[in-house]
Amino acid sequence: MDIALSKEDRAFAEKLRGFFAEEVPADIRARLARGEHPTKDEVVTCQRILNAHGLAVPHWPVEWGGQNWTPLQRHLWSEEIALAHVPMPISFNTAMVGPVIANFGTDAQKQRFLPPTANADIWWCQGFSEPNAGSDLAALKTSAVRDGAHYVVNGQKIWTTLAQYADWIFCLVRTDPTVKKQQGISFLLVDLSAPGVTVRPIRLIDGSHEVNEVFFDNVRVPADQLVGEENRGWDYAKFLLGNERTGVAGVGLIKTRIARIKRLAGQAAAHGRPLVDDPLFRARLTRLEVETTALEMSVLRVLAREGRVGPGKPDPVSSVLKIKGSELQQEATELLVHVLGPAALAYRETADMPDRFAPLPEGALDALPTYFNWRKASIYSGSNEIQRGIIAKAILKF
C-alpha cells in the first residue's frame, strides 16, 4: 500500500488535528506532551468530548457510534490522537469488549452496554490472565457453573490493568472442564461491585499501582451477561486479541516518543555538543524511524485486508504487528532514557532537590518508570513467543 496520503486524506487528518487542538483541554495535552500520564478523570473527560462528536469509537458499527470510515481513515484518527497528545479512549472499552458485544452480543446487551461503554460511563477491565494461565491463556481455571438463572463464578485473575478504576470486568471463564481446554471457555460480563468480588492492588517496582489481582468467591452472575454462546468464549477472545494486536503496534505512540527524543537530544550535551550531532546516536535514531515507517506500512496492509477473513476470525498477520510494535516501543523508551542520561534517575521524592537534578528535563520523572513499564509490551496481548508460534502455524504453515 502507498503510504503517501491523497489530498482528501490530508484534509481529513488536518480536520482531526484542528478538532483536537480546539476541543481537548490544552493543559491535558501539554502534560502528555511532557511525558506525564493522564489521570482517570482526564481520560474520562477526553473520551466524553470525543464521543459527543462521534470520535470515540469510529471502528464500531454506525448504529452504535461508529463512523463509516476507511481503514486508512481509522489509522489516521489513531495517529492524530497520539500526535496531538490526547489521551486515547479506554482501550478495554473501545478496542476490546465493545467490538465483542457489538459483534456477538444480544440486542439487549448492545442496548445496555454499548452507549455507556462508548461514553466512559462504564470503565471496563480485562479478566483474562491467571496465575498459571498467562501466555498459555487456554489453561485458565476460573470456573462458572450454571445455577438456574445465574452462573456461580470462582477463581482468580491477575495482572488486571487499572481494575482499581473499573466498574465491570469482561472475563474468560471455564464452563465445561470435560472438553479440550479451548472448547470449554465462555465470555462473561461481571459487575465488580457484585458480592464476592475482591480487587487487590499489585505494587510495581517504582511504587506505582497499575495492575491488580481480582478474586471471585461464589459470585453470582446473571446468565444474560454471557456474551454469545456458552463454550464459544475462545473464539470471541481470539477476535478481541486480533483487534488488540492490530492497535497495539502503537505507531502514533512511537512517533510522539521519537519527537521527544529529537527535541531533548537537541539540548543534551555529549562531548561538548548536542547529542543529536553524534553520528552513532543519529544512526540509532534513524533506524528507529525507518523501522517505524515500515511498521506503519504493515499496519496499513493489514487494515486493507480487514473484512476478508470474516467476523470472529482475526488476521494472523496482526501477530507480526504485535511483535514489531512492542519491540519498537521498547527501543523508543530505551533511547529516551539514554538521551536524558543521569536525569532519568530522578524520581518524585527527589524532584524538590535542585542541587541534585537542576533543572530537570521535560518528562524526566516519568522516563525510567515508563522504560521499566514497557518491558511488559512483549508479554501482554499474548507474548511475542506465542505470536511467533501463531505466525509459524497460520502464515508459514509449519
C-alpha positions as CSV (number, residue, x, y, z in Angstrom):
1,M,0.0,0.0,0.0
2,D,1.2,3.5,-0.9
3,I,1.9,5.4,2.4
4,A,1.6,8.8,0.7
5,L,-1.7,10.5,1.6
6,S,-4.1,11.8,-1.0
7,K,-5.4,15.4,-0.9
8,E,-8.6,14.1,0.7
9,D,-6.8,12.1,3.3
10,R,-4.5,15.0,4.2
11,A,-7.6,17.2,4.6
12,F,-9.2,14.5,6.8
13,A,-6.1,14.4,9.1
14,E,-5.9,18.2,9.3
15,K,-9.6,18.4,10.3
16,L,-8.9,15.9,13.1
17,R,-5.8,17.9,14.1
18,G,-7.8,21.1,14.4
19,F,-10.6,19.5,16.4
20,F,-8.1,18.0,18.9
21,A,-6.4,21.4,19.3
22,E,-9.6,23.3,19.8
23,E,-11.8,20.9,21.8
24,V,-9.5,18.9,24.0
25,P,-8.2,20.9,27.1
26,A,-4.8,22.3,26.4
27,D,-3.5,21.6,29.9
28,I,-4.2,17.9,29.5
29,R,-2.4,17.8,26.1
30,A,0.6,19.7,27.5
31,R,1.0,17.3,30.3
32,L,1.1,14.3,28.0
33,A,3.5,16.1,25.6
34,R,5.9,16.3,28.6
35,G,5.7,12.6,29.0
36,E,3.4,12.6,32.0
37,H,0.5,10.2,32.4
38,P,-3.2,11.2,32.3
39,T,-5.4,10.8,35.4
40,K,-8.6,8.8,35.4
41,D,-10.7,11.9,35.3
42,E,-8.7,13.3,32.3
43,V,-9.1,10.1,30.4
44,V,-12.9,10.1,31.0
45,T,-13.2,13.8,30.2
46,C,-11.4,13.4,26.9
47,Q,-13.3,10.3,25.9
48,R,-16.6,12.0,26.6
49,I,-15.6,15.0,24.4
50,L,-14.7,12.7,21.6
51,N,-17.9,10.7,22.0
52,A,-20.0,13.8,21.9
53,H,-18.5,14.5,18.4
54,G,-18.7,10.9,17.1
55,L,-14.9,10.3,17.5
56,A,-14.6,7.9,20.4
57,V,-15.5,4.6,18.6
58,P,-15.2,5.2,14.9
59,H,-14.5,1.5,14.2
60,W,-17.8,0.4,15.8
61,P,-21.0,-0.2,13.8
62,V,-22.5,3.1,12.8
63,E,-25.7,2.5,14.8
64,W,-23.6,2.3,18.0
65,G,-21.5,5.4,17.4
66,G,-19.1,4.3,14.7
67,Q,-18.1,6.1,11.5
68,N,-18.2,4.6,8.1
69,W,-14.5,5.3,7.6
70,T,-11.9,3.5,5.5
71,P,-9.2,1.6,7.3
72,L,-6.8,4.4,6.4
73,Q,-9.0,7.0,8.0
74,R,-9.3,4.9,11.2
75,H,-5.5,4.7,11.2
76,L,-5.2,8.5,10.8
77,W,-7.6,9.0,13.6
78,S,-5.5,6.9,15.9
79,E,-2.3,8.5,14.8
80,E,-3.6,12.1,15.1
81,I,-4.8,11.4,18.6
82,A,-1.4,10.3,19.6
83,L,0.4,13.1,17.8
84,A,-1.9,15.7,19.4
85,H,-1.2,14.2,22.9
86,V,-4.8,13.4,23.6
87,P,-5.5,10.5,26.0
88,M,-6.7,7.5,23.9
89,P,-10.2,6.3,24.7
90,I,-10.1,3.5,27.2
91,S,-8.9,0.5,25.2
92,F,-10.7,-2.0,27.3
93,N,-13.9,-0.3,26.3
94,T,-13.4,0.8,22.8
95,A,-11.0,-1.8,21.3
96,M,-11.8,-4.9,23.4
97,V,-15.2,-5.5,25.0
98,G,-17.1,-3.1,22.8
99,P,-16.4,-4.8,19.5
100,V,-17.1,-8.2,21.1
101,I,-20.5,-7.1,22.3
102,A,-21.3,-5.3,19.0
103,N,-20.4,-8.5,17.0
104,F,-21.6,-11.3,19.3
105,G,-23.9,-9.8,22.0
106,T,-27.7,-9.9,22.1
107,D,-29.7,-6.8,21.2
108,A,-30.4,-6.3,24.9
109,Q,-26.7,-6.4,25.7
110,K,-25.9,-3.9,23.0
111,Q,-28.6,-1.6,24.3
112,R,-27.5,-1.9,27.8
113,F,-23.7,-1.8,27.5
114,L,-22.6,-0.1,24.2
115,P,-23.7,3.5,24.8
116,P,-22.2,3.8,28.4
117,T,-19.1,1.9,27.2
118,A,-18.5,4.4,24.4
119,N,-19.1,7.4,26.7
120,A,-16.9,6.1,29.5
121,D,-19.9,5.9,31.9
122,I,-18.6,2.3,32.4
123,W,-14.9,1.7,32.8
124,W,-14.1,-1.9,31.8
125,C,-11.1,-4.1,32.7
126,Q,-9.9,-7.4,31.2
127,G,-10.1,-10.6,33.2
128,F,-8.0,-13.0,31.1
129,S,-4.7,-13.9,32.7
130,E,-4.5,-16.1,35.8
131,P,-1.5,-17.1,38.0
132,N,-0.9,-20.2,35.9
133,A,-2.6,-19.1,32.7
134,G,-0.8,-16.2,31.1
135,S,0.9,-17.0,27.8
136,D,-1.0,-20.3,27.8
137,L,-4.3,-18.5,28.3
138,A,-6.4,-21.6,27.5
139,A,-5.1,-23.2,30.7
140,L,-7.3,-20.8,32.8
141,K,-9.2,-22.4,35.7
142,T,-11.7,-19.7,36.9
143,S,-15.0,-21.6,36.8
144,A,-18.5,-20.5,36.0
145,V,-21.1,-23.1,37.0
146,R,-24.7,-22.6,35.8
147,D,-27.2,-22.4,38.6
148,G,-30.7,-21.6,37.3
149,A,-30.7,-18.0,36.0
150,H,-27.1,-17.4,37.2
151,Y,-23.5,-18.5,36.8
152,V,-21.6,-19.0,40.0
153,V,-18.0,-17.8,39.4
154,N,-15.0,-18.9,41.5
155,G,-11.3,-18.2,40.8
156,Q,-8.7,-15.6,40.4
157,K,-7.4,-13.2,37.7
158,I,-4.1,-11.4,37.8
159,W,-2.2,-8.5,36.2
160,T,-5.7,-6.9,35.7
161,T,-4.7,-3.4,34.4
162,L,-6.5,-0.5,36.0
163,A,-9.1,-2.7,37.8
164,Q,-8.9,-0.1,40.6
165,Y,-10.8,2.3,38.2
166,A,-13.1,-0.3,36.7
167,D,-16.8,-0.8,37.2
168,W,-17.1,-4.0,35.2
169,I,-14.8,-6.8,34.1
170,F,-15.1,-9.0,31.0
171,C,-13.9,-12.5,31.8
172,L,-12.9,-15.7,30.2
173,V,-14.3,-18.5,32.5
174,R,-14.4,-22.2,32.3
175,T,-17.9,-23.6,31.8
176,D,-17.0,-27.1,30.7
177,P,-13.9,-28.8,32.2
178,T,-14.5,-32.1,30.4
179,V,-13.6,-31.0,26.9
180,K,-10.4,-29.8,25.2
181,K,-9.4,-26.7,27.1
182,Q,-10.1,-24.2,24.3
183,Q,-13.6,-25.6,23.8
184,G,-14.8,-25.2,27.4
185,I,-14.4,-21.4,27.8
186,S,-17.1,-18.8,27.9
187,F,-17.1,-14.9,27.8
188,L,-18.8,-13.4,30.8
189,L,-19.5,-9.8,31.9
190,V,-19.2,-9.3,35.6
191,D,-20.2,-6.3,37.8
192,L,-17.2,-5.6,40.0
193,S,-19.5,-4.4,42.8
194,A,-21.2,-7.8,43.0
195,P,-20.8,-9.6,46.3
196,G,-17.8,-11.9,46.4
197,V,-15.6,-9.8,44.1
198,T,-12.3,-8.6,45.6
199,V,-9.8,-6.3,43.8
200,R,-6.3,-6.3,45.4
201,P,-3.5,-4.0,44.2
202,I,-0.1,-5.2,42.9
203,R,2.5,-2.6,43.7
204,L,5.1,-2.2,40.9
205,I,8.9,-1.8,41.4
206,D,8.6,2.0,41.2
207,G,5.8,2.0,43.8
208,S,3.0,2.8,41.3
209,H,-0.3,0.9,41.2
210,E,-1.4,-0.1,37.7
211,V,-2.2,-3.8,37.9
212,N,-4.3,-5.9,40.3
213,E,-5.4,-9.3,41.4
214,V,-9.2,-10.0,41.1
215,F,-10.8,-12.7,43.2
216,F,-14.2,-14.3,42.7
217,D,-15.7,-16.1,45.6
218,N,-19.1,-17.7,44.7
219,V,-20.0,-14.6,42.7
220,R,-23.5,-14.9,41.2
221,V,-23.6,-13.5,37.7
222,P,-26.9,-13.3,35.8
223,A,-26.9,-15.7,32.8
224,D,-27.9,-12.9,30.5
225,Q,-24.4,-11.5,31.0
226,L,-23.0,-14.3,28.9
227,V,-21.8,-13.0,25.6
228,G,-22.6,-15.2,22.6
229,E,-22.8,-18.9,23.1
230,E,-21.7,-20.9,26.1
231,N,-18.3,-22.6,25.5
232,R,-17.5,-20.3,22.5
233,G,-15.6,-17.8,24.5
234,W,-12.2,-18.8,23.0
235,D,-13.4,-17.7,19.6
236,Y,-14.5,-14.3,21.0
237,A,-11.2,-13.9,22.8
238,K,-9.3,-14.5,19.5
239,F,-11.5,-11.9,17.8
240,L,-10.7,-9.5,20.7
241,L,-7.0,-10.2,20.7
242,G,-6.8,-9.8,16.9
243,N,-8.2,-6.3,17.2
244,E,-5.9,-5.5,20.1
245,R,-2.8,-6.7,18.3
246,T,-3.5,-4.5,15.3
247,G,-3.9,-1.4,17.5
248,V,-1.1,-2.5,19.9
249,A,1.5,-1.7,17.3
250,G,1.3,1.8,18.6
251,V,2.7,3.7,15.6
252,G,1.5,7.1,16.7
253,L,2.8,6.5,20.2
254,I,6.3,5.6,18.9
255,K,6.2,8.8,16.7
256,T,5.5,11.0,19.7
257,R,8.4,9.5,21.6
258,I,10.7,9.9,18.6
259,A,9.7,13.6,18.5
260,R,10.5,14.0,22.2
261,I,13.8,12.2,21.7
262,K,14.8,14.6,18.9
263,R,13.8,17.6,21.0
264,L,15.7,16.5,24.0
265,A,18.7,15.3,22.0
266,G,19.0,18.8,20.5
267,Q,19.5,20.1,24.0
268,A,21.6,17.4,25.6
269,A,25.3,17.7,25.7
270,A,27.6,14.8,24.6
271,H,31.3,15.6,24.4
272,G,30.6,19.3,24.3
273,R,27.9,19.1,21.5
274,P,24.2,18.2,21.3
275,L,23.7,14.5,21.3
276,V,21.7,14.7,18.1
277,D,25.0,15.6,16.3
278,D,26.7,12.4,17.4
279,P,26.8,10.0,14.4
280,L,26.3,6.8,16.4
281,F,23.2,8.3,18.1
282,R,21.8,9.6,14.8
283,A,22.3,6.1,13.2
284,R,20.3,4.5,16.1
285,L,17.6,7.2,15.9
286,T,17.4,6.9,12.1
287,R,17.0,3.1,12.3
288,L,14.1,3.5,14.8
289,E,12.4,6.0,12.4
290,V,12.8,3.8,9.4
291,E,11.5,0.7,11.2
292,T,8.6,2.7,12.5
293,T,7.7,3.7,8.9
294,A,7.9,0.1,7.8
295,L,5.7,-0.9,10.7
296,E,3.1,1.8,9.7
297,M,3.1,0.4,6.2
298,S,2.5,-3.0,7.5
299,V,-0.4,-1.8,9.7
300,L,-2.0,-0.2,6.6
301,R,-1.6,-3.5,4.7
302,V,-3.3,-5.4,7.5
303,L,-6.2,-2.9,7.7
304,A,-6.6,-3.1,3.9
305,R,-7.2,-6.9,4.4
306,E,-9.8,-6.2,7.1
307,G,-13.1,-7.9,6.5
308,R,-11.8,-10.6,4.1
309,V,-11.3,-13.2,6.8
310,G,-14.8,-13.0,8.2
311,P,-16.2,-11.9,11.6
312,G,-14.6,-13.6,14.6
313,K,-11.6,-14.7,12.5
314,P,-8.7,-12.3,13.2
315,D,-6.0,-11.9,10.6
316,P,-3.0,-13.8,11.9
317,V,-0.7,-11.2,10.3
318,S,-1.7,-9.0,13.3
319,S,0.8,-11.1,15.3
320,V,3.6,-9.6,13.2
321,L,2.4,-6.1,14.1
322,K,2.3,-7.0,17.8
323,I,5.9,-8.4,17.8
324,K,7.4,-5.5,15.9
325,G,5.4,-2.8,17.5
326,S,6.2,-3.9,21.0
327,E,9.9,-4.1,20.2
328,L,10.0,-0.6,18.7
329,Q,8.0,0.8,21.7
330,Q,10.7,-0.7,24.0
331,E,13.5,0.7,21.9
332,A,12.0,4.2,21.9
333,T,11.8,4.2,25.7
334,E,15.3,2.9,26.0
335,L,16.6,5.7,23.6
336,L,14.7,8.3,25.6
337,V,16.4,7.2,28.9
338,H,19.7,7.3,27.0
339,V,19.1,10.9,25.9
340,L,18.2,12.0,29.5
341,G,21.2,10.4,31.0
342,P,21.6,10.8,34.8
343,A,18.5,13.0,34.9
344,A,16.4,9.9,34.1
345,L,17.3,8.6,37.6
346,A,15.2,11.3,39.2
347,Y,12.0,10.3,40.9
348,R,9.2,12.2,42.5
349,E,10.6,12.1,46.0
350,T,13.8,13.9,44.9
351,A,12.1,16.3,42.5
352,D,12.4,19.1,45.0
353,M,16.2,18.7,45.4
354,P,17.6,21.2,42.9
355,D,21.2,20.6,43.9
356,R,20.9,17.0,42.6
357,F,18.8,17.4,39.4
358,A,18.6,21.0,38.3
359,P,16.9,21.8,36.1
360,L,15.0,18.5,35.2
361,P,14.4,18.0,31.5
362,E,10.8,17.5,30.5
363,G,9.4,14.2,31.4
364,A,12.4,13.1,33.3
365,L,10.4,12.0,36.3
366,D,8.4,9.5,34.2
367,A,11.1,8.3,31.8
368,L,12.6,5.5,33.9
369,P,9.2,4.2,35.2
370,T,8.0,4.2,31.6
371,Y,11.1,2.4,30.4
372,F,10.5,-0.4,33.0
373,N,6.8,-0.5,32.4
374,W,7.2,-1.0,28.7
375,R,9.3,-4.1,29.3
376,K,5.8,-5.8,29.5
377,A,4.9,-4.8,25.9
378,S,6.5,-8.0,24.6
379,I,4.3,-10.1,27.0
380,Y,0.8,-8.7,27.0
381,S,-1.7,-9.3,24.3
382,G,-0.1,-12.7,24.0
383,S,3.6,-12.9,24.5
384,N,5.9,-12.5,21.5
385,E,6.9,-16.1,21.7
386,I,3.3,-17.1,21.4
387,Q,2.9,-14.8,18.4
388,R,5.8,-16.4,16.7
389,G,4.1,-19.7,17.1
390,I,0.9,-18.3,15.5
391,I,3.0,-16.9,12.6
392,A,4.6,-20.3,12.1
393,K,1.3,-22.2,12.0
394,A,-1.1,-19.8,10.4
395,I,1.2,-17.9,8.0
396,L,4.3,-20.0,7.3
397,K,2.3,-23.3,7.6
398,F,4.9,-25.0,9.7
